[in-house]
Amino acid sequence: MTPKVVALGGGHGLAASLAALRRVTDQLTAVVTVADDGGSSGRLRREFGCLPPGDLRMALSALCGDDDWGRLWREVVQHRFSSTGDLDGHAVGNLLIVALWELLGDAVAGLDHVARLLGAQGRVLPMSLTPIDIAAEVLFEGQVDPEYVHGQVEVATTPGRVVAIHLEPPGPPGCPEAVQAVDEADWVVLGPGSWFTSVLPHLLVPDLRAALMRTPAQRLVALNLVSQPGETEGFSPETHLDVLVAHAPDLRLDVVLADERTTVDPDRLRRVTQALGAELVLAPVAAPDGTPRHDPTLLGAAYAAVMTRGRIGPWR
């Protein structure tokens, strides 16, 4: 048996992690943030009052196999219409997901049906069944007191420095199936991804946060390769960890995974990691072409090495 792995995040970062993890385990669950308010997702959310489907679609696409069926459906769900009409900019997968939600009246069941259609190698769940907005405390240049910025798009593109985030409405209920998956996991993976808008929101959902605290799973944080313009401009790897701990001081970490080639000061990162009670693992996980993205094969090999060493007996 392979380990039960739950990966939490959203957007391109979670998709990269899932593309790697499906090479490691056949018991994989993605728990996806539901705060997107821009683009096709934002339009559908406002029109239908539904969860934003975009990050969920990207997670499903990342779980498609590498056979002809998987490659075709990955292209289909990711395809965006380009026109002068109302469909311009909409992704096919977003429309498919929302259609199933309307027909079934059940967000989780709709996602499960899409996963079966795609032959997805894992399950995709929303972190909450309630659409969520992100509000951030942002320090702009020359200011002493932070201002509030509202909405995921505004937070992700702010020219100021994000200090902390909050969810609106506060304390949303967690998706029960997502909470159960965390409770039953062998490994929980946080990151990589947009730190304030994709990774940290999970820690602000009380049900999910409680599950992350009590789960017997090992907790792994996969760090970003570079800071993100606007949202985490100038952040070092250590700053990412500091911010995570500030939002969830009681969260125990077991492993921090970072790229061995792009980590500027590995000794400093190791000291910070050890102070948190975790182990730093440095491995080649960045794309060999030098672009700031994780290579699925390399990242998968790193995950496999960490998750299988020292294991006694079968996975559950």
C-alpha positions in Angstrom: 0.0 0.0 0.0 1.1 3.6 -0.7 0.7 6.4 1.9 -2.5 8.3 2.3 -1.5 11.9 1.3 -3.6 15.1 1.6 -2.3 18.1 -0.2 -3.6 21.5 0.7 -3.3 24.7 -1.4 -4.6 26.2 -4.6 -3.7 27.4 -8.0 -0.5 26.5 -9.8 1.4 25.6 -6.7 -1.1 22.9 -5.7 -1.3 21.6 -9.3 2.5 21.2 -9.3 2.4 19.3 -6.0 -0.4 17.0 -7.2 1.4 16.3 -10.5 4.3 15.1 -8.4 2.3 13.3 -5.7 0.3 11.2 -8.1 3.6 9.6 -9.1 4.1 8.6 -5.4 0.7 7.4 -4.1 -2.6 6.1 -5.3 -4.3 7.4 -2.2 -4.2 11.1 -2.8 -6.7 13.9 -1.8 -6.4 17.6 -2.8 -8.0 20.1 -0.5 -8.4 23.3 -2.4 -9.0 26.9 -1.3 -12.3 28.5 -2.5 -11.5 32.2 -2.3 -10.9 33.1 -6.0 -12.9 36.1 -7.1 -11.3 36.9 -10.5 -11.5 35.8 -14.1 -13.9 33.0 -15.1 -14.2 31.7 -11.6 -15.2 35.1 -10.2 -17.8 35.6 -13.0 -19.4 32.2 -12.3 -19.3 32.7 -8.6 -21.1 36.1 -8.9 -23.6 34.8 -11.4 -24.5 31.5 -9.7 -23.6 32.1 -6.1 -21.4 28.9 -6.3 -17.9 28.0 -5.2 -15.3 29.4 -7.5 -14.4 26.4 -9.7 -11.0 27.5 -11.1 -8.6 26.1 -8.5 -10.6 23.0 -8.3 -10.4 22.5 -12.0 -6.6 23.0 -12.0 -6.3 20.3 -9.3 -8.4 17.9 -11.3 -6.4 18.6 -14.4 -3.1 17.9 -12.5 -4.5 14.5 -11.5 -5.1 13.4 -15.0 -3.0 10.5 -16.2 -0.3 10.6 -18.8 -2.2 8.2 -21.2 -4.1 9.4 -24.2 -7.4 9.7 -22.2 -5.7 11.8 -19.4 -3.8 14.1 -21.8 -7.0 14.7 -23.9 -9.2 15.5 -20.9 -6.5 17.7 -19.3 -6.5 19.8 -22.5 -10.3 19.9 -22.6 -10.9 21.1 -19.0 -8.1 23.6 -19.3 -9.3 25.0 -22.7 -10.4 28.6 -22.6 -12.8 30.1 -25.1 -11.6 33.1 -27.0 -14.4 35.2 -28.5 -16.1 38.6 -28.5 -19.1 37.2 -26.6 -20.1 36.1 -23.1 -18.0 32.9 -23.2 -14.7 34.7 -23.7 -12.2 33.7 -21.1 -14.3 30.9 -19.6 -12.5 27.6 -19.1 -14.4 24.5 -20.2 -13.7 22.7 -17.0 -15.2 25.6 -15.0 -18.5 25.3 -16.9 -18.5 21.5 -16.6 -18.0 21.7 -12.8 -20.7 24.3 -12.3 -23.2 22.4 -14.5 -22.7 19.3 -12.4 -23.2 21.3 -9.2 -26.5 22.6 -10.6 -27.7 19.1 -11.7 -26.6 17.3 -8.5 -27.0 20.0 -5.9 -23.9 18.7 -4.2 -20.4 20.2 -4.6 -18.5 17.2 -3.5 -20.5 14.8 -5.6 -20.1 17.0 -8.6 -16.3 17.1 -8.2 -16.3 13.3 -7.8 -18.2 12.9 -11.1 -15.7 15.1 -12.9 -12.8 13.2 -11.4 -14.3 9.9 -12.7 -14.8 11.4 -16.2 -11.2 12.5 -16.3 -9.8 9.3 -14.8 -8.2 11.5 -12.1 -5.6 9.8 -10.0 -7.0 11.1 -6.7 -9.9 13.1 -5.2 -10.4 16.8 -5.2 -12.3 18.5 -2.4 -13.0 22.2 -1.5 -11.7 23.3 1.9 -15.2 24.7 2.7 -18.6 24.4 1.1 -19.0 28.1 1.6 -17.5 30.7 -0.9 -14.9 32.7 1.0 -13.2 36.0 0.6 -9.8 37.0 1.7 -9.0 40.2 3.6 -5.4 41.2 4.1 -3.6 43.7 6.4 -1.2 45.4 4.0 1.6 47.9 4.8 2.2 50.3 2.0 5.4 52.3 1.5 5.8 55.0 4.0 2.9 53.8 6.2 3.1 52.7 9.8 -0.4 51.2 10.2 -1.7 48.6 7.8 -4.7 49.0 5.6 -7.2 46.3 4.7 -7.3 45.0 1.1 -10.2 42.8 0.2 -10.5 39.9 -2.4 -8.0 37.3 -3.5 -7.1 39.1 -6.7 -6.4 42.4 -4.9 -4.4 40.7 -2.2 -2.3 38.7 -4.7 -1.5 41.9 -6.8 -1.1 44.5 -4.0 2.1 46.6 -4.3 2.2 46.7 -0.5 3.6 44.1 2.0 1.0 41.7 3.3 1.2 41.3 7.1 -1.6 39.0 7.8 -4.8 37.6 6.3 -8.3 37.0 7.5 -11.3 35.1 6.0 -14.7 36.6 5.3 -17.0 35.3 6.7 -14.7 34.4 9.6 -14.5 30.8 10.8 -16.2 29.2 7.8 -17.1 25.5 8.2 -14.7 23.0 6.8 -15.8 20.5 4.1 -16.5 17.4 6.2 -14.9 15.1 3.6 -11.8 17.2 3.7 -11.6 17.2 7.5 -12.0 13.4 7.4 -9.2 13.0 4.8 -6.8 15.0 7.0 -7.8 12.9 10.1 -7.0 9.7 8.2 -3.9 10.8 6.4 -0.4 9.4 6.7 1.1 12.7 5.3 -0.3 16.2 5.0 1.5 18.5 2.5 1.2 22.3 2.7 2.6 24.3 -0.3 4.1 25.2 -2.6 1.9 28.1 -3.8 0.8 31.6 -3.2 1.4 31.8 0.5 -1.3 34.3 1.6 -4.0 33.4 -0.9 -3.6 29.6 -1.4 -1.7 28.1 1.5 -2.5 30.0 4.7 -6.3 30.2 4.2 -6.6 26.5 5.1 -5.2 27.3 8.6 -8.0 29.8 9.1 -10.8 27.3 8.7 -11.4 26.1 12.3 -12.5 22.5 11.4 -9.5 22.0 9.1 -7.1 23.7 11.5 -8.3 21.4 14.3 -7.8 18.3 12.1 -4.3 19.5 11.2 -3.5 19.8 14.9 -4.8 16.3 15.9 -4.0 14.2 12.9 -1.4 11.5 13.4 -0.1 12.3 9.9 3.4 13.7 9.3 3.2 17.3 8.2 5.4 18.5 5.3 5.8 22.1 4.1 7.0 22.4 0.5 8.6 25.8 0.1 8.3 28.1 -2.9 11.3 28.5 -5.2 11.1 32.3 -5.3 9.1 35.0 -3.6 6.0 36.2 -5.4 5.8 39.7 -6.8 3.4 41.7 -4.7 2.1 39.1 -2.3 5.5 37.9 -0.8 7.9 40.3 -2.5 11.3 40.0 -0.8 10.4 37.0 1.4 13.1 34.6 2.2 12.3 30.9 2.8 12.6 31.6 6.5 10.1 34.4 6.2 7.6 32.0 4.6 7.9 29.7 7.7 7.7 32.6 10.1 4.4 33.8 8.5 3.0 30.3 8.5 3.8 29.8 12.2 2.3 33.3 13.0 -1.0 32.2 11.5 -1.0 28.8 13.3 1.4 28.9 16.3 0.3 25.4 17.5 0.8 23.6 14.2 3.6 21.0 14.5 5.8 20.6 11.4 7.8 17.5 10.7 9.5 18.1 7.4 10.4 21.2 5.4 11.3 20.6 1.8 13.3 23.1 -0.2 15.2 23.1 -3.5 18.9 22.6 -3.0 19.9 24.8 -5.9 17.8 27.9 -5.2 18.1 28.0 -1.4 20.5 30.9 -0.8 21.4 30.2 2.9 20.7 26.6 3.7 22.4 26.8 7.1 20.1 29.6 8.2 17.0 27.8 6.9 18.1 24.6 8.7 18.4 26.5 12.0 15.0 28.0 11.6 13.5 24.7 10.6 15.1 22.9 13.6 13.8 25.6 16.0 10.3 24.6 14.8 11.0 21.0 15.6 11.1 20.0 12.0 13.8 18.5 9.7 15.0 20.3 6.6 15.3 18.3 3.4 17.1 19.8 0.5 16.6 18.2 -2.8 16.7 19.1 -6.5 13.1 19.9 -7.2 13.2 22.9 -9.5 12.9 22.7 -13.3 16.3 22.1 -14.9 15.7 24.9 -17.4 16.0 27.6 -14.7 12.4 28.7 -14.7 10.9 29.2 -11.2 8.7 26.2 -11.3 8.8 22.7 -9.7 9.6 19.8 -11.9 6.9 17.1 -11.3 9.3 14.2 -11.7 12.0 15.7 -9.5 9.5 16.8 -6.9 7.8 13.4 -7.0 11.2 11.7 -6.3 11.8 14.0 -3.4 8.3 13.3 -1.9 8.8 9.6 -2.4 12.2 9.7 -0.7 10.8 11.5 2.3 7.6 9.6 2.7 8.9 6.1 2.4 12.1 6.2 4.5 12.0 4.7 7.9 8.6 3.2 7.4 7.8 0.0 9.4 4.9 -2.1 8.1 2.3 -1.4 5.5 0.5 1.9 5.0 -3.1 2.0 6.2 
